[in-house]
């Protein structure tokens, strides 16, 4: 049997995705996120420090505006859950209270998945947050219609932190996320479902890092080395 050092980059990445899938299926997203946090450490301050101080009640809401997203219909829910878990694990502020995602999901379901603004959700009865972190998915895909056998995650995301009391925008970031960054992966190495789950985790990490301390060098190495795409 050949050693892992002789494996191709795509095969190494396929193994990485398999480990992600096993961790999620056996221990849940929290087990995966906790493992990544322990490996990465936290030596870089976030771009926005609005959650690091003072008493705040915060809710994470994710909405997709992308067209033809029937394959990705669970993505907004999964991103909101993972971002909430990452903030809970990484923001060292004992006065920070995060609204359970289940509360948001029930409220959105009761509204037939329709709401006018993130602020509306943040102020809703049963949620009543001070700040809403609104994640707007403008585009999300893991395949190219012209090459459906090649997998490469691409997402355009707008993230806004909004003061629920007066509607003031406290933070705003437009993000373009591509993973693997340099070349697509053949679907013969990993199925689309597993790849999508991995890309959701990458997107969630990038969003959460806007608001919590992290290890920038480790994050950059993860993008390049663990994906095996030099």
C-alpha positions in Angstrom: 0.0 0.0 0.0 1.3 3.4 -0.9 2.1 5.9 1.8 -0.1 9.1 2.1 2.9 11.2 1.1 2.7 9.7 -2.4 -1.1 10.4 -2.7 -2.3 13.0 -5.2 -3.6 16.3 -4.0 -7.2 15.4 -4.9 -6.9 12.1 -3.1 -5.7 13.9 0.1 -8.5 16.4 -0.2 -11.0 13.5 -0.6 -9.7 12.0 2.6 -10.1 15.4 4.4 -13.7 15.6 3.3 -14.4 12.0 4.4 -13.1 12.9 7.9 -15.3 16.0 7.9 -18.3 13.8 7.0 -17.5 11.2 9.7 -17.1 13.8 12.4 -20.4 15.5 11.6 -22.3 12.3 11.4 -20.9 10.8 14.6 -20.3 13.8 16.8 -22.3 16.5 15.2 -21.1 19.9 14.0 -20.1 20.9 17.5 -17.5 18.1 17.6 -16.0 19.2 14.3 -15.9 22.8 15.3 -14.4 22.1 18.7 -11.6 20.0 17.0 -10.8 22.8 14.6 -10.7 25.4 17.4 -8.3 23.3 19.4 -6.0 23.0 16.4 -6.1 26.6 15.2 -5.7 28.6 18.4 -6.6 32.3 18.5 -3.9 34.9 18.0 -5.6 37.4 15.6 -8.2 39.9 16.5 -11.4 39.9 14.5 -12.2 42.7 12.0 -15.3 43.6 14.1 -15.1 43.5 17.9 -18.7 44.4 18.6 -19.4 41.0 20.4 -16.3 41.0 22.6 -17.4 43.6 25.2 -20.5 44.5 27.2 -23.7 42.6 27.7 -25.4 41.7 24.4 -28.0 39.3 23.2 -27.2 38.2 19.6 -29.0 36.2 17.0 -27.6 34.8 13.8 -30.0 34.8 10.8 -29.2 33.4 7.3 -31.2 33.9 4.2 -30.6 32.8 0.6 -31.4 35.1 -2.3 -29.8 32.9 -4.9 -31.9 31.4 -7.7 -32.3 27.7 -8.4 -31.2 26.7 -4.9 -33.3 23.6 -4.4 -30.2 21.5 -3.9 -28.9 23.9 -1.3 -32.2 24.6 0.6 -30.7 23.4 3.9 -27.6 25.6 3.5 -28.9 28.8 5.2 -30.0 26.8 8.3 -26.7 24.9 8.5 -24.6 28.1 8.1 -26.6 29.9 10.9 -26.2 26.9 13.2 -22.4 26.6 12.6 -21.8 30.4 12.9 -23.7 30.4 16.2 -21.7 27.5 17.5 -18.4 29.1 16.5 -19.3 32.4 18.1 -20.3 30.5 21.3 -17.0 28.7 21.4 -14.7 31.5 20.5 -16.1 34.8 21.8 -14.7 35.2 25.3 -17.4 37.4 26.7 -19.4 36.0 29.6 -22.1 38.6 29.1 -22.8 37.5 25.5 -26.0 35.6 25.0 -26.7 33.8 21.8 -30.3 33.1 20.8 -30.7 29.4 20.0 -31.1 28.7 16.3 -34.2 26.6 17.0 -36.0 29.7 18.2 -35.2 31.4 14.9 -36.2 28.4 12.8 -39.6 28.1 14.5 -40.3 31.8 14.0 -39.2 31.7 10.3 -41.3 28.5 9.7 -44.3 30.2 11.2 -43.8 33.1 8.7 -43.6 30.7 5.7 -39.9 31.6 5.4 -40.8 35.2 4.6 -39.6 38.3 6.4 -38.9 41.8 5.4 -35.6 42.4 7.1 -33.1 40.8 9.5 -34.0 43.5 12.0 -37.6 42.2 12.0 -36.4 38.7 13.0 -34.1 40.2 15.7 -37.0 42.1 17.3 -39.5 39.3 17.0 -41.2 37.9 20.1 -39.3 35.0 21.5 -36.0 36.3 20.0 -35.7 39.9 21.1 -32.0 40.4 20.4 -29.9 43.4 20.8 -27.9 42.6 17.6 -28.8 40.5 14.6 -26.0 39.1 12.5 -27.7 38.8 9.1 -26.1 36.6 6.5 -27.3 37.1 3.0 -26.4 34.3 0.5 -26.3 36.0 -2.9 -24.9 33.0 -4.7 -24.0 29.5 -3.5 -22.9 26.6 -5.7 -20.6 23.5 -5.6 -20.7 22.6 -9.2 -20.5 24.4 -12.5 -23.5 23.6 -14.8 -21.0 23.3 -17.7 -18.9 20.7 -15.8 -21.2 18.9 -13.3 -18.6 16.3 -12.5 -16.2 18.9 -11.1 -16.7 20.2 -7.6 -15.6 23.6 -6.4 -17.5 25.7 -3.9 -18.3 29.3 -4.8 -20.3 31.7 -2.6 -21.1 35.4 -2.6 -22.1 36.4 0.9 -23.1 39.7 2.5 -22.8 39.8 6.2 -24.3 42.6 8.3 -24.5 43.2 12.0 -27.5 45.4 12.9 -28.6 47.1 16.0 -32.1 45.9 16.5 -33.2 49.0 18.5 -32.4 51.7 15.9 -31.5 49.7 12.8 -28.0 51.0 12.7 -25.5 49.0 10.7 -22.7 48.1 13.1 -20.6 46.0 10.7 -20.8 45.1 7.0 -18.7 42.8 4.9 -19.0 41.5 1.3 -17.4 38.1 0.9 -16.4 36.0 -2.1 -15.4 32.5 -1.0 -13.9 29.9 -3.3 -12.9 26.4 -2.1 -10.7 24.6 -3.2 -9.1 28.0 -4.2 -7.1 27.0 -7.2 -8.7 24.1 -9.0 -11.9 22.0 -8.8 -12.1 18.4 -7.5 -13.4 15.5 -9.5 -16.6 14.0 -8.2 -15.0 10.6 -8.5 -13.1 11.4 -5.4 -15.9 12.5 -3.2 -19.7 12.8 -3.6 -21.5 16.1 -3.9 -23.3 15.8 -0.5 -20.1 15.4 1.5 -18.4 18.2 -0.5 -21.3 20.5 0.1 -21.1 19.9 3.9 -17.4 20.7 3.9 -17.9 23.9 1.9 -20.7 25.0 4.3 -18.1 24.6 7.2 -15.5 26.7 5.3 -18.1 29.4 4.6 -19.3 29.4 8.3 -15.7 29.7 9.6 -14.9 32.7 7.3 -18.1 34.5 8.5 -17.5 33.8 12.2 -13.9 34.9 12.0 -15.2 38.4 11.3 -16.4 38.5 14.9 -14.1 36.3 17.0 -10.3 35.9 17.5 -8.6 33.3 15.4 -5.2 32.2 14.1 -4.8 33.8 10.7 -1.7 31.8 9.7 -3.3 28.5 10.6 -6.5 29.5 8.7 -4.4 30.4 5.6 -2.5 27.1 5.8 -5.7 25.2 6.1 -6.9 26.8 2.9 -3.8 25.8 1.0 -2.2 22.8 2.7 -5.1 20.7 4.0 -6.9 21.1 0.7 -3.7 19.9 -1.0 -4.0 22.5 -3.8 -0.5 24.0 -4.2 
